[in-house]
Amino acid sequence: MGAAADEDVDEDEDVDADVDVDVDVDVADPHGTHDRAIGSYLGLALGDALGAPFEFRRRTAIPDPLPAFELGWMGLPPGTWTDDTAMARNVARSLIERGGNLDLDEDDVRRRHLAWLATDPPDVGNQTRLALQEAARGAPEPARAVFERRGPEVSAGNGSVMCCAPLGIARAGDPERLHEEAPALSAITHWDGRCRTACLVVTLAVAALVRGVDHERAVLDAIEAGLAHEGGEELEFLVGEVGRTRAIDGPDMGFTLFAAALGLRVVGEGLGVEAGLREVVGLGGDTDTNAAVAGALLGARHGWSGLPADWLERLTEREALVEEGVALAVLAAR
């Protein structure tokens, strides 16, 4: 990716790694794997909550400097996360409760998504809602039915890449499984091949970063793995151009490859958590999803101990998220 940018770690206030949970990451985790795994999970929620108040705005309508965790979302308090984190938690909880198994045959993740949809959440992506409605009607391949009905022009949304990072965390020690599992996870709600490729590349990068692979190497290897798949070459191009020569705040702002490329870019260029997420949200568009993907990748690099403490203090359901992150970290260290 060329020379890495200077790390912006000075402005990212560190958080105590053992806050709210009876775990000492430094003692129990000499190689930092647990810290990075928890950081990825919390980073996803932080990015989601940071971007939520600015969702769907044009770049020129994003305040500068960004008022981080000062504004609410849909009448809810600052620090509230969206469907991105809710669906990521469904994936995480399924993996945790099944000992790391992604049991697609028994549709556990889909059942969790359906139960969540039944709670009438304040925001659900159109493609996700359609696929889950098909599932509720008993369609054998609900996302495929939606894809074939709507066509590829409107089927490459970011609703699966936004919640796939927990699988990458859990597979840090066994990333080869991601080549089959990540596309299958996407296909629960998003059948399009570009969505599957985005999930594959992002989960591979998350897994590598959690293992402690150099950030540039992790990104380059993940991109290379995606080249043989639909949209892989476009993703490679977008990593260098998204938010620069290629605007992401227009009518196609929900494109899955935008979210994947932007997250890969900010972590590959060596940005710190706060600087990277501020840059992502400042570009406008689907800010919560773009920042959720970027947050998972940045958190996987910098760890729980590298997340901004003042942001974490305002994060909704922080203690429950930390507990789930700790459980995922156990899977990551296998």
N, C-alpha and C positions, 0 to 999 in steps of 0.2 A: 504494500500500500504506500510505499515511499516512506520518508522519514516521519516518525511519529511526532505529533505536536507535543509541546511541553505539557506535563500533567498539571492540572489545576487543583492540586490536593490541598493547597494552603487555605482556600476559601471553603473547603468542605469540612465543617466541624465534625470531629469524630464522635461516635456514640459509644458508651460503655458496652462491651460485648455481652455482659451478663445482666443487663437491665431487664427486669420483670420476669426472668426465667432463671431457675436454679441450675445454671450451666456456666462454667468458666471456659470459654472458647480457647483462650490462650493456653490453658493447662491441658485440656482434653484434646486439643487440636493442634499439635506442633507444626503440621504442614499447612495449616490454614484452610483445609478443605471445608470444614464445618462453617467457618466464618464466611467463606465465599458462597456456599450453598444457601445459607440463611440470608446473606446479602442479596442474592439474586431474587429470592422470593419476596423479600421486603422491598427491594428496589422496584419490582414490577408494581406493587401496590402504591409506592410513593410516586412513581411516574404517572400512574393512572390518576391519582388524587390531585397531583400538581396540574395536570393538563385538563382535568374535567371542566373547570369553570370557563375555559376558553375554546371548548369543542366547537368545531365547524366555523370558526372565524377565519377571515382572511388575514394574511400575514400583517398587513398594514393596520389591522384592528387589535393586534396583540400589544398590550402596554409594555413599555420599555423604560425603566426596569420592570420585570415581571413581578407582580405582587404574589409571592409564593405563599400558599396556604393562608391567604387572607380572605379569599372569596369563597362563597358556598357554591353548591351545584344543585339545581332543581329544588331550591328551597331547603336544602340540607346543609349542615355546617361545613366550614372549611375542613379539609382532611378526609372528606367522604370520597370513597372510590366508587367505580361504576361496574357495569357488567363485565368489563375486562377482568377485574380481580375476582368478581363473584364466580365466573366460569373457571378461572385458574384455580380457585380454591376447590371447585368440584373435581378437577383433575388431580390436584394434590391430595385431597382427602381419599379419593379412590385408591391412589397409589399407596398411601400410608396405611389404610385399613386393610389392604390386600398384600401387605408385605413387599411392595415394590412391583407387583404384577399389574400390567395394564390389561385387564380382562375384557377385551373387546367382544369376545364371544358371548359373554353374559350381559353386555350392554350396560355395565355399571356406570360409566361416565355419562352415557346418554340418559340413563334413569335419573342421575343427579341433576343434569341439566333440565330435564322435564319437571322435576320437583321444584327447582328454582323458578322456572317459568310460571309454575302454578301459583307462586307467591305474588304475582303481578309486580315484578320489579319496575322501577321508574324508567329504565332504558334497556331495550333489547334491539340488537341489530336486525335489520330486515331479513337478511339471508338466514341468520340463526333462527329467528322466529318461524320462518317458513319451513325450514328443515325439521324443527322440533314439532311443529304442527303436523307435518307429514308422519313423523314418528308416532305421535299420539294417535293417529288414525290407523297405525299398524302397517305402514309402508315398509317393505323389506329393506330398501336402500333409500331412506328418505332424502338425504342430501343429493343423491344422484337424480332422484325424481325432480327435485327443484332445479337442478342444473339443466336437465334435459328440457324442462318446460320453459325456462327463462333464457337459456343460451349463454355462451361464454362472454358476451359483451358486458353483462351485468353480474357475473358470477364469481369474480376474483376479489371478493371483499376480504377485509382483514380480521374477520371474526374468529378465525381459528388460530392465526399466528399470535393474536393478542394473549392467548391463554395457554400456549404450549410449553412455556419455559419450565414449569414443574417437572415435565417429563425429561427435559434435558438435565435438570438438576439430579433427578433420581438415577439417570443413566451415566453420570460422570465416570463411573468405574467400568462401564460396559457400553460404550457409545455405538458399537456396531448394531445393537438392537434398534437404534433410532432409524436406520434405513428402512425398516419395515414399519416400526411403530409410529413414527412421527407422521408420515402420510396417512396412516390409518386413523390416527387421532383427528387429523384435519377433516377426514371424510365423514366424521360424525355429523358435522354441520356444513362443511364446505368441500364439495367434490372436485372443483376445478383443479387441474394439475398445478397451476401456479400457486394456489393456496397450499397444496401438499409440499411443493418445493420450498416455499417460504418457511413452513414449519420444520422441515428437515434441516435446512441451513441454520435457522435460529437455534434449534435444539442442539445441533452439533457444536455450534459456537459456545452456547451456555455450558454444555458438558465439558468442553475443553478448558474454558476459563475457570470453572469450578475445580478442575484438576490442577490448575496452576500453570497451564500452558501460556506462553507469552501472548499478549493480546493481538499483536499483528499476525502471528502465526496461526492463532486460533481462528481469526476471521478469514484469512487467506485459505486455510485448509477447508473450512466450512463452505466457502464460496466454490472452491474447486469441486467439492463433493456434489454440489448442486448443478454443475454445468451439464451433466448428462440428462437432466430432467427438464420438463416443460417450464419455461420461464427462467431457467438458470443463467443463460447468457444475458438476458435483460436485467436480472438482478445484479450480476457482476457490473454491468454498465451503470446502473442506478446508484450503486454504493459510492461511486465517485461524483455523481451529478445531482443526486436528489437534494432538493432545497437550495441548489445553486443554479445550474442551467435548467434544471427540471423542477418547476414549481409544484408544490404538493397541497396547495390551498384552493384548488379549482374544483370543478364538478367531479373529478375522479379522485378526490382526496382520500377515499376509503380503500384505495387499491392496496392489496396485500403486499406487493413488492415494495411499495413506498415505505411501509412500516418496517419491514425487514431490513431494507437497505439503509434507512436512516439510523436504526439502532446499531447495525454493523459498522457504519461509518464512524459514529461518535466514539465507540469503544475502540475501534481499530486505530483511530487517530490519537488515542491516548488521553482523551478528556477525562477530567474528574467527574464524579457523580453529579454534583450540583451544576457545574458548568455545562456538562453534556445535556442534562435534562432541560436546563433553561434554554439552551440553543434549540433543542428539538421543539419545545412548546412555542418558542418565538417564531418558528416558521409557519405557524398556523395550520389549518386543515383539521384532520382528525387527531387533535392534540392529545387526548387521553390515551388512545390506543398507541400512537407513535411513541409517546413517553413511557407507556407500560412496557413495550418491547425493549426500548432503549434502557429503561431502568433495570430490567431483568439482566441485560447484558453488562451494563456498567456495575451493577451490584455483584455480579459473578466475578468481575475483575477486582473490584476494590473491597468487597466483603462488607459484612454487617458493620464492622468497625469503621468503615469508610463512608457510611451514610450520614447525611446531615442530621445531627441530633435534634435540632429544633423542628425539623420537618417530621421526624419520627414521633415526637411528642404529640403532634396534632393528628396523627394518622388514626382513622376510625378502626376500632377493634384491633389495635396494635398488639395487645397481649396474646390474643388468639392467633394472630398471624405469626407472631414469633414462635409460639408453640408448634404450629404447623411447619414453620421453617426448620425448626430443630429436628422434627421428625423426618423431614425430607433430607436433612443433612446426614442422618444416620444411613439412609438409603444411598446417598451419594458416596459415602465412604466405603461401601462394600466392594 
